[in-house]
């Protein structure tokens, strides 16, 4: 796997100049002395011009494929609508560019399999933007799991409750553009949590529902109604014998928490329980038999990525850990190693999410074997 050459910074092109890029990716690049933001693409000319000035980049295009293959770009970040991920990723891989892509990687697992194989065969670094893996309390929870501090895992449960407006989601509310709704947008992150923490999920049963029609835009204009879920739920059985339950919704009234919403990911083991919460990412809840769950501060070594210049005491805790996504991507490029989480991780989470839709349609359990490497 190719790494960076010499002492030159990794030249990054951002494809998709929306809020996610501005909120997560650009600050992460700015913090990393090994990287430089070189190019930007967006199909909206006005937004492109705005970001070109704000971000201080000279190379800009309304054609994503131009930036994906540009000779002055070493790596790309794909933050475009879900339906456009595959062609951009395939073009970037063919051009030898390292790739980080927002989740879900594609509209279905078949698309994602193609993306994974293309990046793998091109021997470029490939990464899925499962941001929440980098939360300090999630890092520490993973450490406790891998060292056996909680004993044998028995139960995993995840809740992701958001109180979002019931107006249009734009492209996100249509199957042909997004694939699915809450399931692909939010629950898929928590499927990745579980795979990372407890290993393969053998089978699932699940359901999805849509409660909000979303027939008006935020400024009151009419639009076509949504045809994707705004609630999802599933039960899973892990290969190690543990069980899992996931629920996600965008319609949980009163769960605003400054826009971060409610997140609860819990493991019950034979020796103890541990809970990660997004709104307090530097604190983990721990408990054992005879005691109640109680908060403990995450040890310093888990507050940020190893080697990162980021000061974890600066900024909002639920925001700044997201910059570590870029640190891992650039580190993998510079060190010539795979990034974590990779397209392979994104593929396995997508297989399970797809199985939830199939289970809902067929009203039955669906097997979810890991994808071939």
N, C-alpha and C positions, 0 to 999 in steps of 0.2 A: 504494500500500500504506500502510495507516494506521500511524502511529507513536504514541508516548505523547503525552498532552496536558499542556502546562505542565510544572511541576516535580514533579508527583505521581508517586510510585513506581508501577511496574507491579504490579498486584495479582494474585498467582499462586495458583491453586488446584491442589493435587495430588490426582489421582484414582488411587488405589492406594497404600496406605500401607505397603507391604512394605519389605524390606531395601534394594532398589535406591533407592527414594526417600529412605530414611533415610541411606544410605551416600553417594549421589551428589548428589541434587537439593537436599535441604534445606541441606547445607553450602554448596552453590553459591549458593543464594538468600541465605543469611546473609552471604556475602562481598560481595554486590553491593548497593551503596547505592541503586541505581536500582530495586530490586525489594523486595517484601515478601510474605511467605507469609500469605495471607489465609484460605484455606479448605482443607479436606481431605475426601475421600470414600473410604470403603472399605466393602465389603459385610459385613465381619466387625465386629460391634458392639464386641467387646472390644478389638480392635486399634485401631479408630477412637477409642475413648475414651482409650486409652493414648497414641496419637499426638497427640490433641487437647491433652492435658496436656504431653507432652514438647515438642511443637513450638510451643505457645502460640498456638493458633488458636481463634477463637471460632465460626467457621462450620464446621459438620461435618454430614455426611449419609451414610447408608448407600445413598443413591441417586446413582450417578455422574452421571446426567443432570441432577440438581438443581444440582450444582456446575458442570457443563459449561455451564450456561445462567444461572448466578447473576448478578444485576445488579451485585454487588460484586466480581466477578472479571473481570479483563481478559485473562488468559492461563491456559491449563491445561497441565499435564504429565500425560500418560496413561501410567501404569505398572501396568496391569492385565493379566490373562491375554490372550493374543493374540486369542482369538475375540471379545473384547469391544471391541477397539480401534475397529472401523469404526463401530458405532452411536454411540459416545461422540464420536468425531472429527466425524461428520456433524452431530450436535447442536450441538457447539461451533462449528463453522464457520457453521452457520445462525444462531447467536446472535452472530456477529461476534467470537468469541474467538480469540486467537492460540493455536497448538497446537504443543506438542512431544510426540512419541509415541515410546515405546520400540519397538525392533525385535523381530521383524519387524513391519512396519506392519499386516499382515493375514494371513489364512490362505492367501492366494494372490494373484497379481498382479491378478486381476480386482477383488478387494476393494480393493486398494491404489490401483488406477486410479480407482475411485470416490472414495476419500478424497482423493487428490491433486486431482482435478477440483473437488471441493466446496470445498476450501481455496483453491485457485487462483481459482475464480470468486467466492468471498466476499472475496477480496483481504485475507486475514489472513496473518500470518506462519506458516509451517508448517515444522517441523523434525523430522528423524529422529535419534534418539539413538544415532548411530554414535560412541560415546564415544572409541574408540581413535584416531580421526582427530586428537584433541587431544593425544596423547602427544608430548612435545617432539621425540623422535627421528623420529617420523613426520612432524611439521611440517618438520623439517630435510631429511628424505629427499625430501619433495615439492619443497622449494626446489631441491635438487640436480638433481632430474629436470627441473623446469621451466626451469632455467638452462642445461641441457645439460652439466652437470659430469660426468655419467656417460657421455656420448656417446649413441649411438642405442640405445634399449632393445631387448634381445633376449629375455631370460627373466625371468619373475616366478615366485616360488615362496613358498608360505605353508604353515606348519605351526602348528597350534594343538592342543597335547596337554595334556589335563587328567587328573588322577588323582582322580576323584570316586567316592564310595561307589556301590555297585550296588543301593542301596535305591530306593524310589519317588521320582520327581520330582514327584509330585502331578499337577496338570493338564498339566504340561509333557510328560508321557509318552503323551498321547493325541492322535491326529491331529485329532479334531473340536474340540479345545481349543487345540492348539499348531500344527497344520499339519504340522510335521516336528520332528525332534529337534535333534541337533548342527548339522545343515545350516542351520536357521533361527535357532538360538540363538547359534552361534559362527561358523560358516563364513561366514555372510552379512556379518559385519563385514569379513572379509578379501576378499570379493568387492567390497565398497565401496572398500577400499584400492586394489585393482587398477584399478577404474574411475576413481578420482580420480587415480591416478598415471600410468596409461598410456592412458586413454581407452576407447572402446567395445570390448566383447568381441563378436565376430561369431558365434561358435558354440562349443558345449561338448559334451563327452561326460562322463558321470559315473556314480557308483555310490554306494549307501548300504547300510548293514548294521546289524543290531541283534544284539548279543552278550549283553547283560544283560537278563534277563526282568523285573527290578524288581517282584517279586510281594509284597514286604513293605515296609511303611513304615519310616522310621528307628527307630521305637519298637517294631518287631517285629510289627505287625498285618498281616494279609493284605490284598492289594489286587489289582485287576485288572491283568494283565500289560501292559507297555508295548507299544505298536504303532508307535513311531517309531524313527528311526535313532539310534545312539550313535556311529557312524563315518560319515564322508562324504569323498568324494574326487572331484576332477574335473580335466580338462584343458581349457584354453581357448585359442582363437586370437583375438588382438586385431586390430582394423582396421589398426593401424600395422605389422603383420607380426610382432610379438612373440608369444611363447607363454607360457602360464601353467599352473602346477600347484598345486593346493590340497589339503591333507589336514587333517582335524580328527577328534579323538576325545576322549571323556570317560573312556576306559579305558586310558590309558597309565600303567601302574604305575611309580611312582617319579618322576613328574613333578609333584610338589606345589609346590615353590618358594614356601612360605609361603602357599599357596592361590591364587597367581597363575598357576601352571602355566607351561608352555613355549610361548612364541610367537616365531616367526621369520618375518619377511617380508623377502624379498631381491629385489633387482633386479640383474641382470647386464647391463651396457651395453657398448658397443664400446670405451669408455675406462676403465671401472672397475666395481666392484661395491659395493653398500651393503646393510647389514642393520639392520633395526629389531628390537628384542627388548623385550617388555613388562617383564620383571623388571629391566631396566636402561634405563628410558625416557629418561634424560638422557645416554645414550651411544650413538653410532652406530658400527657397524663399517664401515670403508672399506678398499678394497684395489685395487691396479692390477697390471698385468702385471709380474712380477718381484718382487712383494712379497706378503706374507701379509695377510689381513684383520687390522686392528688397530683398537682402540677409540679414538675421539676424543670429547671432551666437546662436547655440543651448544652452539652459541653462545648467549649470554644472550638475544638477541632472539627465540629460538624456544622458550624455557622456559615461556612462558605467553602467553595471549592479549593482544594489544596493549591497553593501558589498564587491564588488570585490576589490582586492588589486591592480588591474591594474591602471597604471598612464596614463590617456587618452592623456596626452601631450607628451608621448614618442612613437616613431615609426611613420610609415606612417598612417595617419588617415583612409585611405581606406583599410588598412590591419588589424590594431590592434583590431578593434571592433569585428572581427570574433572570437577572443578568448573568448568572452562572451558566445558563444554557449556552451562551456564546463562548464563555471560557472553555467549556468542555469541547465544543465544536472546533475551536481554534487549536486547543491542546492536542486533539486527535490528529489534526492536519500537520502541525509542527512536529509531533512525535512519531508520525507515520504509523498510527495504530487505529483500530476501529473506535468509533464514537459510541457512547452509551447515553441514551437509548438509540439504537440503530433503526434502519428501515425494517430489519427483521423483527424487532420488538413491535414496531408499528403494525406489521403484517399480522402478528399473532393476536394483538388486541383487536384488529379489524375482523379477523376470523370469528372471534367471540361475539363482537357486536353484530355481525351479519347473522350469526346463529340465533341471536335474540329475535331479530326480525322474522327469521324462518320459524322459530318456535311459536311466536305469536300467530303467525299465519296458519300453521299446521296444528297448533294446540298440542304440542308434544315436546319431549326432551330431544336435544340435538347434540351429537358428539362434536367435540372441538379439539381434534388433535393438533399438535404443534406443526407448523409448516416445515417443509424440508429445508435444510440449510443450503 
